[in-house]
């Protein structure tokens, strides 16, 4: 059984060093998500490949998304520690290679390696937090982890801009070296788990088929309307091949002894609905992250820094509400807390959509902050509800599925929102992003984000009703304790 000490959640508690290590690990992924964008002009100016630079983001996101379910299952089979340390090692190797990349194709290939590392770090870090903290403590811990994203939303672009202005863009990757080493060292030193060693049959065919099918489907969503038209032969072929391979994957999983994506994930109402909620959260989050800066810069000629700060209000609101979510779900239950959160989210997206015709940095920042508050009250309770409903040997795959659904929501959301915006830009008077066309395109995107939030309401309402979040939790098989002093 896992020993859970009630010695507090702060950095000075017995579990404090583990929390710091998890925050450092999460910081690797969070900073990387924001630091690269500001250095793109400098990267292209040095090694060329302007037409290929979007793949710096697509390749990373694709590798991260498709690997999450595989790592999540492995963490249930092999334990959390070896999987997250392997992820940090891959991320470290990818960062070093990115720092010495000699061409855009090489840099894109090394970004894939980084993405494969990130696919292990983020879900397993959240799973470890679910293992070592009680139900009442998890919301505050999620607040700590969410605050890493809030800080990174400011620090990442700033560091990227500094490195780019100094002409040393390679530093945005090499700075990961000390962070990876520190995070790995702290996990090795402070986090210990005792796993029941039993013979497992790892589902290699299922893992391969799932990776191939998801790669094709996400690739089609990311590049549709960008690299090729949605109705082009290439697009149709990619989606058809992805669907076919996924169908084969489902057939293989029915006979697998330990399937990489167990059928019970979709057969249990709570897990299925919380995954749908995560999908909606991902669409709303990335929709605003991708288009708020473009809206402000294109419509008001706002500086990138000011536009970034307006968007940062979203990532500021999220950890504030996430850290307080426990007070709500312990009193009124997970579902009711998530309902409050999604209604707040709908309010924020409605404000953004209704005021887009009269651009204002202050209004956008206020709306983003409201959306962030809402998302924190949706994402945290729904994830913790899913984690709490299963035992230790299922928690990894449940957490990974939830985060994977969020990634898929982000990918598909960005693809759909991009298609909406591009259609308006193409029909604009200048055929491009002039201020007036930018306003119209942004209004359409924000309306689509509002629709996504409204649809997520249905997913939240479909969650099983429960009373207060109970104190009883499933048994935890291995022991995960802080290092002895």
Buried (B, 14 or more C-beta within 10 A) or exposed (E): EBEBEEEEBEEEBBBBBBBBBBBBBBBBBBBBBBBBBBBBEBBBEBBEBEEBBBBBBBBBBBBBBBBBBBBBBBBBBBBBBBBBBBBBBBBBBBBBBBBEBEEBEBBBBBBBBBBBBBBBBBBBBBBBBBBBBBBBBBBBBBBBBBBBBBBBBBBBBBBBBBBBEEEEBBBBBBBBEEBBEBBBEBBEEBBBBEBEEEEEEBBEBBBBBBBBBBBBBBBBBBBBBBBBEEEEEEBEEBBEBBEEBBEEBBEBBEEBEEBBBBEBBEEBEBBBBBBBBBBBBBBBBBBBBBBBBBBBBBBBEBEBEBBBBBBBBBBBBBBBBBBBBBEBBBEBBBBBBBBBBBBBBBBBBBBBBBBBEEBBBEBBBBBBBBBBBBBBBBBBBBBBBBBBBBEBBBBBBBBBBBBBBBBBBBBBBBBBBBBBBEEBBEEBEEEEBBEEBBBBBBBBBBBBBBBBBBBBBEBBEBBBEBEEBEEEBBEBBBBBBBEEE
